[in-house]
């Protein structure tokens, strides 16, 4: 009851395709079982009426291929009596005791000594079998060679050996019979067969010059990798060394692999590789067959992968370090500044008066800061000035203290103008900058002007008196005073030079400047206004005003005959005044011609 004769689906399939109702029995529950009339064998329709005509057929297990055998017996009118061995021992012993048909598979040594003959049927019909009709021959079952998935990478030659392994059924049956007859273990039998059949298994061995991925052709005689196998003497396969990669080639002997040097722009450091790695950004390789790529030199960059060269930064620019990866890493060299803006690097030479460190830009000069830090921020040097709208055009200041440097448009002490030489309206210059004009200074200048006019009037009487005319002590004093004034004028002229004098004598030079009509130190702007040209014009006409004042006095004196001035003496007095002021008039007259050149090649008055 444990055999397939008691399997309803198997018996029902037989009934469906054969129509042999006598070959099955319907159970009370409706299931079908095989009709074994003697309790041991199922008789096919061809011999069911006369069991003596039946040919015994043995199968094992629960009934190997029972459905197939029953259908074939019914279909081809085969007089079979099918029995199932109760045990494996019964199955393998019964065929040798009784002349019979039996189920078997090859290769297998179980029934090999009996030299059985295979029963043949019409060729396998795939469609019929798919529909349940198993009356044609069954399909052949291939014997597969199963290997590890990674065998091709771990040992490709072994995989090819297994692939080439092919032994015919006759040779295999001989090996099986040898083991049965000798009783030796399978390893000994197989080894003996290999020793006696070298011609057969030599064909299985892969060609020594058939290389696989990661390997390449190597000549042991010349001790070098070769590009082909035109000469097979000494050829073997070896792992491709670093700096090369394995490449497939085809020739008359089939497919093999060679080692090829990495192209410029690539490298391979590990060896046994199928490809070379392209150089990363910031790297390059200008030689073939190299283990690693090189970093781009300072002043160059590379923003693409796999390049044999690096790109050069624009003229007068460089990078901060090796291996730069983009154009934005380029910046101007020291003493140059970027005037092109972001993405358009253009380096221009810095004028004197500008501190231009490495990577400096015009924009960072205007802002006073740089993304890389203070050490990369350009700035205006002390004593120099530039405008914010044109920060690269540098002016040299008349006095260092007037221009503290740093950002463009920076003046000290409230000074304005270009370059930091003027005070705004209502202000006056002092030692460190500008201060607001006070009302008393304006009154002082008005009183001072009237006092000077009074002194000029008095000078006529002083220089033309009878006492003075006789070369008295007063006359000598007057001459000495004139020479003193000339000396003080000379000192004032020296003080007006663009030279930094010691701080302890600056005050002296500042005071002496009044004798050369440098009135700025005395708050002249509070009286004459903020216009520099107007103030200079006033200085120019002071001596003509003095002469005109004496002439006016002469004219007025004629209205009072008793006190009328003598023309000769008036002219003499005018001459004395002009003589005393000669140095001052010279200095004032030459002032427009006393210029200095700025770093931007423009000129300014000293």
Buried (B, 14 or more C-beta within 10 A) or exposed (E): EEBBBBBBEBBEBBBEBBEBEEBBBEEEEEBBBBBBEEEEBBBBBBBBEEEEEBBBBBBBBBBBBBBBBBBBBBBBEBBBBBBBBEEEEEBBEBBEEEEBBBBBEBEEBBBBEEEEEEEEBEEEBEEBBEEEBBBBBEEEEEEEEEEEEEEBEEBBBEBBBBEEEEBEEEEBBBBBBBBBEEEBEEEEBBEBBEEEBEEBBEEBEBBBBBBBBBBBBBBEEEEEBBEEBEEEEBBEBBBBBBBBBBBEBEEEEEEBBBBBBBBBBBBBBEBBBEEBBBBBBBBBBEEBBBBEBBBBBBBBBBBEBBBBEBBBBBEBBBBEEEBBBEBEBBBBBBBBBBBBEEEEBBBBEBBEBBBBBBBBBBBBBBEBEBEBEEEBBBBBBBBBBBBEEEBBBBBBBBBBBBBBBBBBBBBBBBBBBBBBBBBEEEBBBBEEBBBEBEEEBEEBBEEEEEEBBEEBBEBBEBBBBEEBEEEEEEBEEBEEEEEEBBEBBBBBBBBBEEEEEEEEEEEEBBBBBBBBBBBBBBBBBBBBEBEBEEBBEBBBEBBEBBBEBBBEBBEEBEEEEEEEBEEEBBBBBBEBBBEBBEBBBEBBEEBEEEEEEBBBEBEBEE
